[in-house]
Amino acid sequence: MNQYSSASELFDACGVLFGPEVAVSIEFLKYLQPSGIKDAYRCQAFKTHPDRAAALGQDEEFLNERFKTLTQAYERLIGAIKGDGRVLMQQSKPRPPQRRPGDRKPTQNPDPYPGNDHFYSDKGAVPKRKLLIGQYLYYSRYISWNTLVDIIVRQRRDRPPIGQIAVNWGLIDSGQLQYILAHRKFSEKFGEYAVRNEYFTKRNLLALLYEQKKLQRPIGHYLLKYGFRPDVLERLVRKQKHHNRNATFK
């Protein structure tokens, strides 16, 4: 494998490893950690390993192909990580993260990737647009970039997939589910393929997405696991809502 992967190749690999619903960006890649890649790989491997074909009720050959794709994505991402934790790309040199709140002023030659983590650098300049609670906490410097990414990955990982909900609702059967997973384009969303090939309608897809969102654990669940006290989290949510009411643009 070439030492440097292109951004598009890494985007595709992230789509396989973290799921197509995760919004991958250059910023996402800049602060992607090996530990996060390994956690996502273990989670997806549990769902796709051919040895679990009988338990999952899926075709072993189909799972074998999916597992190969998953492993290739994992190896591409891990192979793009330098010893200091940076992702190597052919384009777009990462911007060094700034010091954490409360740290001493950096020296003339600071370590540009302290702890492979990153806090929002522009203190007091929270974007004047509506923000989700995780975004608000990041821009307000309550959580780091890696913490935000980790929470999003855990939240997406724990929610039921669209395809399984569609099977539960009787929109498709298990055989159609397997066919869609095997034949959709690389990193293509399950729902997009299903609608395009008339397995169900756009209206069905909207209903499925709404149901998936209802079943998804709120981000506060994960923030509490990171040590936020319930009263503190409640206060920060009120501040986020106040910010959104006064946002100048969406």
trRosetta pair geometry for C-beta under 8 A, 3 or more apart (Angstrom, degrees):
i j d omega theta_ij theta_ji phi_ij phi_ji
1 5 7.5 -17 171 -72 111 100
1 75 7.4 175 -34 135 157 104
1 76 6.9 -161 -148 -110 150 67
1 79 5.4 32 90 151 147 162
2 5 6.6 139 79 -76 99 54
3 88 6.4 -47 147 123 80 155
4 80 7.6 72 -140 -128 37 89
4 88 5.1 -106 -110 143 71 107
4 89 6.3 75 -167 174 93 14
4 90 4.7 116 141 -73 121 69
5 9 4.5 -117 179 85 104 129
5 10 5.3 121 109 -52 124 92
5 13 7.8 6 157 -7 159 139
5 76 5.9 88 -93 -176 158 98
5 79 7.4 96 -32 93 122 102
5 80 4.9 -65 21 -88 118 124
5 88 7.1 102 24 94 73 82
5 89 6.5 -50 78 -117 65 59
5 90 7.1 -110 107 -21 22 92
6 9 4.6 98 56 3 80 102
6 10 7.1 -152 94 -2 43 86
6 89 6.8 57 -155 -163 24 84
6 90 4.8 -27 -98 23 63 126
6 91 6.9 29 -146 10 73 99
7 10 5.8 -60 -150 41 33 108
7 11 6.1 41 150 -26 68 104
7 26 6.5 -27 -140 -95 133 88
7 29 7.0 -141 -136 6 83 168
7 89 5.2 41 -68 -157 74 136
7 90 7.2 -110 -18 47 72 83
7 91 5.7 -64 -19 60 115 102
7 92 6.1 48 -69 25 135 130
8 11 5.4 -47 -145 32 34 116
8 12 6.5 36 154 -20 63 101
9 12 5.8 -52 -152 34 31 111
9 13 6.5 31 150 -19 63 106
9 76 6.5 -125 150 -177 104 139
10 13 5.4 -50 -146 36 36 114
10 14 6.3 39 153 -20 66 103
10 29 5.6 64 131 -117 139 135
10 76 6.9 -163 -100 137 60 111
10 77 6.6 105 -142 -100 84 75
10 80 6.1 -22 -98 -2 119 176
10 87 6.8 92 -144 176 155 132
10 89 6.5 -75 -3 -100 145 104
11 14 5.8 -56 -152 36 30 111
11 15 6.5 36 149 -25 63 104
11 24 5.1 152 -139 108 76 135
11 29 7.8 -69 -72 -58 65 127
11 187 7.8 48 129 -133 81 167
12 15 5.5 -51 -153 30 34 117
12 16 6.8 32 151 -16 64 101
12 73 7.4 -127 120 -115 74 103
12 186 6.1 14 -156 143 117 118
12 187 5.3 -119 -139 -36 69 140
13 16 5.9 -54 -155 34 35 109
13 17 6.1 19 155 -9 68 114
13 72 7.8 -123 -116 117 97 72
13 73 4.0 158 -150 -153 75 80
13 74 7.7 -178 -172 -42 108 22
13 76 4.5 -135 -96 80 149 127
13 77 5.0 -179 133 -49 136 95
14 17 5.8 -64 -137 47 32 103
14 18 5.3 -11 179 19 74 116
14 22 6.9 -108 153 90 102 124
14 24 4.4 122 101 -107 144 146
14 28 7.0 87 -150 123 162 132
14 29 7.4 -107 -51 -82 143 88
14 32 7.8 -108 -99 -104 119 152
14 73 7.7 -171 -37 -175 20 115
14 77 7.0 108 -70 -90 69 130
15 18 7.1 -56 -107 54 15 81
15 19 7.3 -61 -168 117 47 15
15 20 5.0 32 -161 -96 96 66
15 22 7.6 -166 -109 57 48 94
15 24 6.6 -96 -59 -3 73 143
15 73 8.0 -118 62 -134 61 141
15 186 7.7 98 91 151 134 74
15 187 3.4 31 125 -129 152 112
16 44 7.8 91 148 -169 71 166
16 69 5.9 -137 -144 143 140 98
16 70 5.9 -167 157 -105 113 54
16 72 8.0 -1 101 74 168 84
16 73 3.8 -150 76 -69 133 163
16 186 7.7 -37 -67 -168 105 84
16 187 6.5 -79 -51 -81 69 82
17 37 6.7 -15 171 -147 155 72
17 40 4.8 72 160 126 96 128
17 41 6.2 -35 -142 -74 107 68
17 44 6.3 -130 -147 -4 49 153
17 70 6.9 116 -93 -151 64 75
17 73 4.9 -163 -46 128 95 126
17 74 6.2 126 -99 -76 122 68
17 77 6.5 -35 -16 -11 160 151
18 22 4.3 -40 128 25 119 156
18 24 7.2 136 58 -71 136 109
18 40 5.3 -45 -84 -144 68 147
18 153 6.0 -82 -137 -117 104 95
18 156 7.0 56 172 86 81 148
19 22 5.4 101 71 -9 82 99
19 156 5.5 -160 51 154 145 130
19 157 7.8 -170 -18 -80 135 58
20 187 5.4 136 -99 -176 104 66
20 188 6.8 -18 -106 124 160 12
20 189 4.6 -154 108 -83 142 70
20 190 7.7 167 41 -12 132 70
21 156 6.0 179 81 -138 118 125
21 189 7.0 86 -68 -117 69 110
22 28 7.9 125 150 -142 106 154
22 152 6.6 112 -128 139 100 117
22 153 7.1 19 -104 -94 141 67
22 156 5.9 -68 -68 -43 96 173
23 28 7.5 -180 107 -52 64 142
24 28 5.0 -121 -149 68 56 155
24 29 7.2 58 -176 -47 95 89
25 28 4.7 112 48 -2 65 99
25 29 7.3 -131 98 0 42 85
26 29 5.7 -56 -152 38 36 109
26 30 6.4 47 149 -35 67 101
26 92 5.3 -92 -140 161 135 156
27 30 5.6 -44 -148 20 33 118
27 31 7.2 -8 169 12 61 102
27 145 7.7 -125 165 -149 97 135
28 31 7.4 -94 -165 49 23 79
28 32 6.4 44 150 -59 65 103
28 149 6.7 132 -140 -112 80 124
29 32 5.4 -37 -144 -6 36 122
29 87 4.8 -105 168 72 90 160
29 89 6.9 60 138 -53 146 133
29 94 8.0 -132 105 -87 86 111
30 86 7.7 -26 -161 -143 56 78
30 87 6.7 -120 -106 34 23 111
30 94 4.3 139 -133 -130 99 114
30 95 7.1 -11 -143 39 151 68
30 118 7.6 28 115 -29 109 162
31 97 7.1 69 -91 -62 117 132
31 116 7.3 133 -157 169 71 68
31 117 7.1 61 -160 -140 116 30
31 118 4.8 -93 -104 11 142 130
31 145 4.6 39 100 110 166 135
31 146 5.9 -124 152 -66 112 80
31 149 7.0 178 99 -15 104 147
32 36 6.1 -119 -163 70 69 130
32 37 6.6 69 164 -53 107 100
32 77 7.2 -85 137 -168 143 114
32 81 7.7 -113 100 -89 95 108
32 87 5.7 44 50 -50 109 131
32 149 7.3 -142 -102 171 62 164
33 36 4.6 96 61 5 85 101
33 37 7.1 -149 97 -4 47 85
33 85 6.3 -19 -120 -156 72 111
33 116 5.2 98 -106 145 104 132
33 146 5.9 39 -18 -130 128 125
34 37 5.5 -56 -149 37 36 113
34 38 6.1 34 156 -19 70 106
34 78 6.4 68 -128 -123 93 82
34 81 5.5 137 -70 149 95 174
34 85 7.1 -109 -10 -123 95 76
35 38 5.8 -55 -146 38 30 110
35 39 6.3 33 154 -21 64 106
36 39 5.7 -51 -145 34 31 111
36 40 6.4 29 157 -16 64 106
36 146 7.2 -142 -47 -155 133 91
36 149 6.4 2 -132 120 157 118
36 150 6.1 -118 -105 -90 109 81
36 153 6.4 157 -161 -11 102 166
37 40 6.0 -59 -150 38 28 108
37 41 6.2 30 152 -21 64 109
37 74 6.6 130 167 -143 102 74
37 77 5.0 -172 -131 118 136 131
37 78 5.9 172 124 -69 150 79
37 81 7.6 -131 2 -39 153 140
38 41 5.5 -53 -145 36 32 114
38 42 6.4 32 157 -19 65 104
38 78 7.9 70 -65 -87 80 117
39 42 6.0 -54 -149 35 29 109
39 43 6.4 29 153 -19 63 107
39 150 8.0 41 63 -135 158 90
39 153 7.1 93 100 129 119 142
40 43 5.7 -56 -150 36 32 113
40 44 6.3 22 157 -11 67 109
40 153 6.0 -86 -81 -162 104 131
40 157 7.5 -140 -120 -81 69 126
41 44 6.1 -61 -145 43 28 103
41 45 5.8 32 157 -25 66 111
41 70 7.0 134 -140 163 75 101
41 74 4.4 63 -106 -107 130 131
42 45 5.6 -53 -140 35 28 114
42 46 6.6 35 157 -25 61 102
43 46 6.0 -55 -160 26 28 112
43 47 7.1 14 149 -9 61 108
43 157 5.1 -43 -177 -146 157 131
44 47 5.7 -63 -155 40 39 108
44 48 5.9 -2 160 9 75 119
44 70 5.3 -167 125 -143 126 135
45 48 6.3 -78 -133 54 27 87
45 49 5.3 44 172 -55 73 102
45 67 7.0 70 -131 -134 70 95
45 70 6.5 170 -80 129 67 145
46 49 6.7 -18 -116 -2 18 111
46 52 7.4 46 -175 -11 48 165
47 56 7.4 106 -167 -110 52 138
48 63 5.5 174 -174 -156 62 85
48 66 4.6 -119 -158 114 125 116
48 67 4.9 172 129 -76 103 76
48 70 5.7 136 76 -20 150 151
49 52 5.0 74 75 9 90 105
49 63 6.9 22 110 162 17 122
49 67 5.8 82 -111 -104 41 136
50 53 5.5 1 -167 -43 55 109
50 60 4.9 72 -164 -163 99 78
50 61 7.9 53 -126 -71 124 17
50 63 4.3 153 -93 100 64 110
50 64 4.3 26 -73 -72 140 75
50 67 5.8 -97 -25 0 87 147
52 55 4.7 -56 -168 49 80 114
52 56 5.2 72 130 -20 93 107
52 63 7.4 -151 65 -171 75 160
53 56 6.0 -68 -142 46 24 101
53 58 5.6 -108 -147 76 70 71
53 59 6.7 -43 -154 137 120 14
53 60 3.9 -50 -72 -84 168 74
53 63 5.2 -151 -89 18 92 147
54 57 7.5 28 -179 -71 29 38
56 63 7.2 116 64 -86 145 141
57 174 6.3 -53 131 -168 120 150
58 62 6.0 -103 162 76 102 123
58 63 5.6 109 106 -53 119 111
58 174 7.8 -134 -89 173 71 107
58 178 5.7 160 -140 -102 94 120
59 62 4.0 78 76 7 105 112
59 63 6.7 179 88 -9 54 84
59 178 6.1 98 9 -172 104 148
60 63 5.8 -57 -147 40 32 108
60 64 6.2 40 152 -28 66 105
61 64 5.5 -49 -148 29 32 118
61 65 6.9 31 154 -17 62 101
62 65 6.1 -57 -158 33 31 108
62 66 6.5 26 149 -14 65 108
62 178 5.6 17 168 -173 171 109
62 181 7.4 80 172 91 121 110
62 182 5.2 -76 -142 -83 105 126
63 66 5.5 -56 -145 41 37 111
63 67 5.9 38 155 -23 69 107
64 67 5.8 -54 -145 36 27 111
64 68 6.6 32 153 -21 61 103
65 68 5.7 -51 -150 32 32 112
65 69 6.6 32 152 -17 63 104
65 182 7.0 66 77 -134 137 93
66 69 5.7 -55 -152 36 33 112
66 70 6.3 36 150 -21 65 107
66 181 7.0 -6 -88 149 135 112
66 182 7.5 -90 -58 -97 102 69
67 70 5.4 -51 -146 37 34 115
67 71 6.2 35 154 -20 66 105
68 71 5.8 -54 -146 37 30 110
68 72 6.3 31 154 -20 64 106
69 72 5.8 -54 -149 35 30 112
69 73 6.5 31 152 -19 63 105
69 186 7.9 -155 -154 -125 132 94
70 73 5.7 -56 -152 34 31 111
70 74 6.4 31 151 -19 65 106
71 74 5.5 -51 -147 36 34 114
71 75 6.2 31 155 -17 66 107
72 75 5.8 -55 -145 39 30 109
72 76 6.3 34 154 -23 64 105
73 76 5.8 -54 -149 33 29 113
73 77 6.5 23 157 -13 64 107
74 77 6.1 -62 -151 39 28 105
74 78 6.1 19 158 -10 67 112
75 78 5.9 -55 -136 45 30 106
75 79 5.7 32 160 -22 65 114
76 79 5.8 -60 -144 40 22 112
76 80 6.5 20 156 -21 60 109
77 80 5.8 -60 -151 32 30 110
77 81 7.1 35 151 -30 62 101
77 87 7.8 -41 -158 -123 71 113
78 81 5.8 -51 -159 18 38 115
80 87 5.1 26 130 -156 108 78
80 88 5.1 -144 -167 50 72 78
80 89 7.2 39 -166 -68 125 61
81 85 6.4 -25 -167 -146 103 31
81 86 7.1 151 -150 77 57 32
81 87 6.0 -36 -92 -94 61 59
81 88 7.6 -160 -79 2 11 85
82 85 6.9 -33 71 34 76 21
82 86 4.8 3 33 56 116 85
82 87 7.8 -149 1 -76 82 12
82 88 5.9 100 -46 -45 97 103
84 113 5.4 114 152 58 106 139
84 116 7.7 173 155 -80 59 90
85 113 5.5 -175 65 151 113 142
85 116 3.7 -112 -177 -103 166 115
86 94 6.0 -149 -149 28 111 148
86 113 6.1 -126 -59 -70 94 157
87 94 7.2 111 52 -52 81 133
89 92 5.7 -10 91 60 140 89
96 112 3.4 -88 -124 -158 124 104
96 113 6.9 -111 -138 -56 81 63
97 112 7.2 120 33 170 63 64
97 113 6.7 82 24 -114 105 51
97 114 7.3 -113 79 34 112 82
97 117 7.2 -131 100 108 168 42
97 118 3.5 -128 -117 -117 144 94
97 119 7.1 103 176 31 116 51
97 121 7.1 -169 -168 -61 59 111
97 145 7.5 -126 -113 9 135 135
98 118 7.6 78 34 -155 59 77
98 119 6.8 -82 76 72 86 80
98 121 3.3 106 8 -113 144 109
99 103 4.2 -129 174 70 115 135
99 104 7.8 -110 -163 70 153 39
99 105 7.6 -152 3 -133 166 29
99 106 5.6 -159 -54 -50 125 100
99 110 7.5 -77 -70 -170 100 163
99 114 7.4 38 -117 22 61 149
99 119 7.7 -23 117 49 31 115
100 103 4.8 97 59 -27 76 119
100 114 7.5 -110 -18 91 102 135
100 117 7.7 22 -73 102 117 115
100 119 4.9 103 -117 1 65 140
100 144 7.5 -40 -112 -90 107 110
101 119 6.4 -119 -17 149 81 163
101 123 7.5 115 -98 -98 98 124
101 141 5.2 103 -44 159 129 132
103 106 7.8 31 124 -63 121 72
106 110 3.7 -46 -165 -55 118 145
107 110 5.4 142 49 -70 72 75
110 114 7.5 -43 164 -49 106 113
111 114 5.1 108 90 -75 111 74
113 116 5.7 23 162 -91 105 47
114 117 6.9 -51 96 50 71 81
116 146 7.1 71 122 -69 82 147
117 144 4.8 -8 179 177 111 153
117 145 6.8 163 -170 48 63 85
117 146 4.9 -82 -121 6 83 128
118 144 6.0 125 68 -172 42 95
118 145 4.1 0 73 15 100 128
118 146 6.9 116 29 -22 76 84
119 141 5.4 55 179 -136 114 87
119 144 5.1 -71 -77 -111 71 75
119 145 7.2 -148 -82 -16 25 81
120 123 7.8 133 108 -76 90 50
120 138 5.8 112 -37 152 119 72
120 139 5.2 114 -91 -124 172 38
120 140 7.7 68 47 24 142 16
120 141 5.4 -118 53 -75 97 77
120 145 7.7 128 -53 -59 65 89
122 125 4.0 -47 138 51 114 125
123 141 6.4 -7 -109 -29 82 149
126 131 7.5 -84 176 -16 108 154
126 136 7.2 32 -155 -143 132 66
126 139 4.5 102 -129 133 79 119
126 140 5.8 5 -87 -73 126 73
126 243 6.7 -56 121 -143 144 140
127 131 6.8 122 69 -66 102 119
127 139 6.0 -90 9 -135 85 157
128 247 5.9 147 170 -149 60 64
128 248 4.5 11 148 26 122 105
128 249 6.6 66 111 29 89 80
129 247 5.3 62 -154 -165 21 124
129 248 7.5 -64 -78 58 52 66
129 249 5.3 -40 -100 87 88 72
129 250 5.8 52 -158 156 99 15
130 244 4.5 55 -130 -137 83 94
130 247 4.7 -122 -58 9 63 172
130 250 5.5 -14 17 -136 110 61
131 135 4.1 -135 -168 95 102 116
131 136 4.3 136 107 -63 128 81
131 139 6.6 -100 -126 22 162 137
131 240 6.6 -107 83 -154 97 98
131 243 6.6 -18 33 111 109 131
131 244 6.7 -134 35 -78 62 94
131 247 7.8 166 -8 -90 75 134
132 135 4.7 90 54 10 76 106
132 136 6.9 -143 92 -9 36 89
132 219 7.5 99 157 -4 111 156
133 136 5.5 -53 -145 35 32 114
133 137 6.4 31 158 -18 65 105
133 219 5.7 176 73 73 116 134
133 220 7.2 -11 110 -61 161 82
133 223 7.9 -76 132 -41 123 149
133 236 7.5 93 -158 124 100 102
133 237 6.1 -18 -117 -109 126 78
133 240 5.2 -17 -109 -122 69 177
134 137 5.9 -55 -149 36 30 109
134 138 6.5 29 153 -18 64 106
134 143 7.5 -57 -156 59 68 145
134 148 5.3 122 172 -140 106 94
134 151 6.1 -167 -121 90 131 137
134 152 6.8 126 158 -63 169 93
134 219 5.2 -109 -51 -168 106 158
135 138 5.7 -57 -150 36 32 111
135 139 6.1 19 159 -9 69 110
135 148 7.6 82 -84 -146 42 138
136 139 6.1 -60 -141 45 28 102
136 140 5.9 17 160 -9 65 117
136 236 7.5 153 111 167 118 96
136 239 7.5 160 161 104 135 91
136 240 4.2 135 79 -114 176 105
136 243 6.3 151 -128 56 124 152
137 140 5.8 -62 -137 48 26 105
137 142 4.2 -77 -164 63 83 117
137 143 4.7 37 133 12 113 107
137 148 7.4 170 82 -88 101 103
137 223 7.6 179 -57 -115 171 130
137 236 6.5 40 -90 171 97 139
137 240 7.8 -37 -44 -75 72 124
138 141 7.7 33 174 -73 30 28
138 142 7.5 -77 -62 50 22 74
138 143 5.6 -54 -83 73 62 89
138 144 7.6 19 -127 150 83 10
138 145 6.6 75 -146 -90 122 53
138 147 8.0 -179 -93 73 91 96
138 148 4.8 1 -74 -63 128 146
140 236 7.9 -180 77 -149 155 106
140 239 7.8 74 -101 122 164 134
142 236 6.7 37 -81 -128 173 144
143 147 4.2 -118 -179 89 106 136
143 148 5.7 128 113 -54 121 82
143 151 7.9 1 168 -11 158 137
143 223 7.9 -98 -65 -122 143 96
143 226 7.4 27 -113 140 120 160
144 147 4.7 101 54 5 76 103
144 148 7.1 -137 97 -4 43 86
145 148 5.7 -57 -153 35 33 111
145 149 6.3 29 153 -16 68 106
146 149 5.7 -53 -144 39 34 110
146 150 6.0 37 155 -22 66 107
147 150 5.7 -54 -145 36 29 112
147 151 6.3 29 156 -20 64 106
147 226 6.5 77 -158 -132 119 150
148 151 5.9 -56 -150 35 29 110
148 152 6.5 27 154 -17 64 107
149 152 5.8 -57 -149 37 32 110
149 153 6.3 32 154 -20 66 106
150 153 5.7 -54 -147 36 30 111
150 154 6.3 28 155 -16 65 107
151 154 5.8 -57 -147 39 30 109
151 155 6.1 31 155 -21 65 108
151 219 6.1 62 158 -151 126 94
151 222 4.5 141 -140 118 94 144
151 223 7.0 26 -123 -64 144 67
151 226 7.4 -49 -79 -38 114 135
152 155 5.7 -55 -145 37 29 112
152 156 6.3 25 158 -14 65 108
153 156 6.1 -59 -147 40 27 106
153 157 6.0 29 155 -24 64 112
154 157 5.6 -55 -142 36 28 114
154 158 6.2 21 162 -17 64 111
154 222 5.6 135 87 -115 133 138
155 158 6.2 -63 -147 36 24 105
155 159 6.8 21 159 -24 61 107
155 216 6.3 53 176 -176 93 108
155 217 6.3 -133 -132 68 79 88
155 219 6.2 -30 -83 -95 147 71
155 222 6.2 -89 -62 -24 93 144
156 159 6.3 -58 -150 26 30 107
158 216 7.5 111 88 -143 90 65
158 217 5.8 -13 102 12 137 120
159 212 5.9 79 160 -177 125 87
159 215 5.9 120 -150 102 88 92
159 216 4.1 -18 -96 -100 131 83
159 217 7.2 -145 -72 9 84 72
160 164 5.3 -108 178 76 102 125
160 165 5.7 113 117 -54 121 95
160 212 6.4 -131 72 -124 80 81
160 215 5.6 -16 19 115 106 149
161 164 4.9 91 64 6 85 101
161 165 7.3 -152 97 -4 46 86
161 190 7.0 76 173 3 106 162
161 212 7.9 -15 -174 -120 15 126
162 165 5.8 -61 -154 37 34 110
162 166 6.2 36 151 -23 69 107
162 190 5.1 171 68 80 120 129
162 191 5.3 -66 153 -55 163 100
162 205 7.8 17 -165 -143 135 75
162 208 5.2 72 -151 149 92 126
162 209 7.0 -9 -107 -78 116 62
162 212 5.9 -44 -85 -62 71 145
163 166 5.6 -54 -150 34 32 114
163 167 6.6 33 152 -18 65 102
163 172 7.5 -55 -156 65 74 135
163 177 4.8 111 176 -143 115 102
163 180 6.7 -174 -114 78 123 132
163 181 6.8 8 -95 -59 168 105
163 190 5.1 -98 -51 -176 100 152
163 194 8.0 172 -99 -55 80 140
164 167 5.6 -49 -150 34 36 112
164 168 6.4 38 150 -19 65 105
164 177 7.5 67 -78 -139 47 147
165 168 5.5 -54 -149 38 34 114
165 169 6.3 27 154 -14 66 109
165 208 5.3 141 99 -149 128 91
165 211 5.6 152 -165 99 145 129
165 212 6.1 -114 -23 -69 157 87
165 215 7.9 -169 -89 12 126 150
166 169 5.8 -60 -146 42 29 107
166 171 4.4 -76 -167 61 84 120
166 172 5.0 25 136 25 115 103
166 177 7.2 160 79 -92 111 101
166 194 7.2 -102 -116 -146 168 167
166 199 7.9 43 175 130 147 119
166 200 6.6 -144 -142 -8 121 150
166 204 7.7 67 -120 157 100 116
166 208 5.9 -5 -69 -112 85 139
167 170 7.7 43 180 -69 31 25
167 171 7.5 -81 -66 50 23 76
167 172 5.9 -56 -83 79 63 80
167 173 6.7 70 -130 -149 89 22
167 174 5.9 58 -134 -75 137 63
167 177 5.5 -20 -64 -56 121 138
169 208 7.5 -119 7 -94 151 92
171 199 7.2 81 145 143 97 88
171 200 4.6 1 -178 -78 125 139
171 204 5.8 126 -128 -170 144 139
171 208 7.8 -69 12 -71 160 123
172 176 4.0 -120 -173 88 109 133
172 177 5.8 135 115 -56 124 75
172 180 7.5 -7 -175 -15 165 136
172 194 7.2 -94 -48 -138 144 126
172 199 5.4 8 -83 175 121 119
172 200 6.9 -98 -42 -33 97 110
173 176 5.2 97 53 11 66 101
173 177 7.1 -117 106 -8 37 91
174 177 5.3 -48 -148 31 36 119
174 178 6.6 36 154 -18 66 102
175 178 5.9 -54 -152 35 32 109
175 179 6.4 33 150 -21 64 106
176 179 5.4 -52 -145 35 36 114
176 180 6.3 37 156 -20 68 103
176 199 6.2 145 172 -137 131 127
177 180 6.1 -56 -151 34 27 108
177 181 6.5 24 154 -15 62 110
178 181 5.8 -58 -148 39 31 111
178 182 6.2 24 157 -16 66 112
179 182 5.9 -65 -148 41 27 107
179 183 5.9 -8 166 6 67 120
180 183 6.5 -76 -134 49 22 90
180 184 5.9 33 172 -40 67 105
180 190 6.2 74 137 -152 125 82
180 193 5.5 142 -162 106 96 127
180 194 5.7 4 -130 -76 147 87
180 197 7.7 -169 -109 53 94 139
180 199 6.7 -34 -77 -37 131 164
181 184 6.8 -35 -129 11 19 109
181 190 7.1 -11 -86 -111 71 105
183 193 7.5 150 95 -173 80 140
184 188 4.4 -139 165 74 105 117
184 189 7.9 -117 -178 77 148 22
184 190 6.7 -108 -49 -106 164 46
184 192 7.8 101 -148 76 123 89
184 193 3.9 -86 -109 -67 107 159
185 188 3.9 84 59 -29 85 129
185 193 7.2 -179 12 -86 76 113
188 192 5.7 -118 177 76 93 122
188 193 5.4 93 126 -53 126 107
189 192 4.3 87 67 3 95 108
189 193 7.1 -170 88 -6 51 83
190 193 6.2 -64 -158 37 29 107
190 194 6.3 24 153 -18 67 112
191 194 5.6 -57 -142 39 33 111
191 195 6.2 28 161 -16 68 106
191 205 4.5 107 -168 -140 120 116
191 208 6.6 -179 -103 80 122 136
191 209 7.0 0 -78 -58 166 102
192 195 6.2 -57 -147 38 26 105
192 196 6.1 25 156 -19 63 113
193 196 5.7 -59 -144 39 28 112
193 197 6.1 0 165 5 66 114
194 197 6.4 -72 -143 51 23 92
194 199 4.1 -73 -161 52 84 123
194 200 5.8 6 148 32 115 86
194 205 7.1 155 81 -85 113 108
195 198 7.4 33 -175 -76 32 32
195 199 7.4 -73 -61 44 26 79
195 200 6.7 -51 -88 79 63 64
195 201 6.8 50 -128 -172 90 20
195 202 5.5 65 -141 -76 138 64
195 204 7.9 178 -92 62 92 100
195 205 5.5 -34 -62 -41 123 141
200 204 3.7 -85 157 82 119 157
200 205 6.6 149 100 -49 107 74
200 208 7.9 95 97 -29 151 133
201 204 4.7 110 54 2 70 99
201 205 7.1 -127 103 -4 45 86
202 205 5.4 -50 -151 34 37 115
202 206 6.5 41 151 -21 66 100
203 206 5.8 -48 -150 32 34 112
203 207 6.6 34 151 -17 63 105
204 207 5.7 -60 -154 38 33 111
204 208 6.2 34 150 -21 68 107
205 208 5.5 -52 -146 35 33 113
205 209 6.3 33 155 -18 66 105
206 209 5.8 -53 -147 37 30 111
206 210 6.4 33 153 -21 63 106
207 210 5.6 -53 -149 35 31 113
207 211 6.4 31 153 -18 64 105
208 211 5.7 -55 -148 37 31 110
208 212 6.3 33 152 -21 65 106
209 212 5.5 -51 -145 35 32 114
209 213 6.4 35 154 -21 64 104
210 213 5.7 -53 -150 34 30 112
210 214 6.6 33 150 -21 63 104
211 214 5.6 -52 -151 33 34 113
211 215 6.4 23 154 -12 66 109
212 215 5.9 -63 -149 42 31 105
212 216 6.4 43 150 -38 65 102
213 216 5.5 -45 -148 16 34 119
217 221 4.5 -59 165 36 115 156
217 222 7.3 110 114 -34 120 90
218 221 5.4 121 68 -12 68 95
219 222 5.8 -57 -164 39 51 106
219 223 6.2 54 141 -24 76 105
220 223 5.2 -53 -141 37 39 115
220 224 6.3 46 158 -25 68 99
220 233 5.8 109 -143 169 101 139
220 237 7.4 -9 -87 -70 124 130
221 224 6.2 -55 -160 28 25 111
221 225 7.1 22 145 -15 58 105
222 225 5.4 -51 -155 33 42 114
222 226 6.7 40 147 -18 67 103
223 226 5.5 -56 -153 36 38 112
223 228 4.5 -8 151 22 94 141
223 233 5.7 130 112 -115 131 127
224 227 7.9 145 -180 7 31 9
224 228 5.7 -83 -93 64 40 89
224 230 6.8 19 -110 -76 113 72
224 233 6.7 -49 -74 -39 78 158
228 232 5.6 -134 -171 85 82 113
228 233 4.5 87 142 -64 126 104
228 236 7.8 -69 -156 19 134 142
229 232 4.4 85 60 9 89 107
229 233 6.8 -162 86 -8 43 86
230 233 5.7 -57 -144 38 29 111
230 234 6.2 33 156 -22 65 106
231 234 5.6 -51 -147 34 32 114
231 235 6.5 33 153 -19 63 104
232 235 5.7 -55 -153 35 33 111
232 236 6.4 29 152 -16 66 106
233 236 5.7 -56 -147 38 33 110
233 237 6.4 37 153 -23 65 104
234 237 5.7 -51 -148 32 31 113
234 238 6.7 34 151 -19 62 102
235 238 5.7 -53 -156 32 34 112
235 239 6.6 33 148 -17 65 104
236 239 5.4 -50 -149 36 38 114
236 240 6.4 42 150 -22 67 101
237 240 5.5 -49 -148 33 34 114
237 241 6.5 35 153 -18 65 103
238 241 5.8 -53 -149 36 32 110
238 242 6.4 35 151 -20 64 105
239 242 5.6 -52 -148 36 33 114
239 243 6.4 38 151 -22 64 103
240 243 5.6 -52 -151 34 32 114
240 244 6.4 29 153 -17 65 105
241 244 5.7 -53 -146 37 33 110
241 245 6.4 37 153 -22 65 103
242 245 5.8 -52 -149 32 31 112
242 246 6.6 7 158 1 63 111
243 246 6.3 -78 -153 50 27 96
243 247 6.5 54 148 -60 66 87
244 247 5.3 -18 -148 -18 38 120
247 250 7.1 87 126 -88 133 39
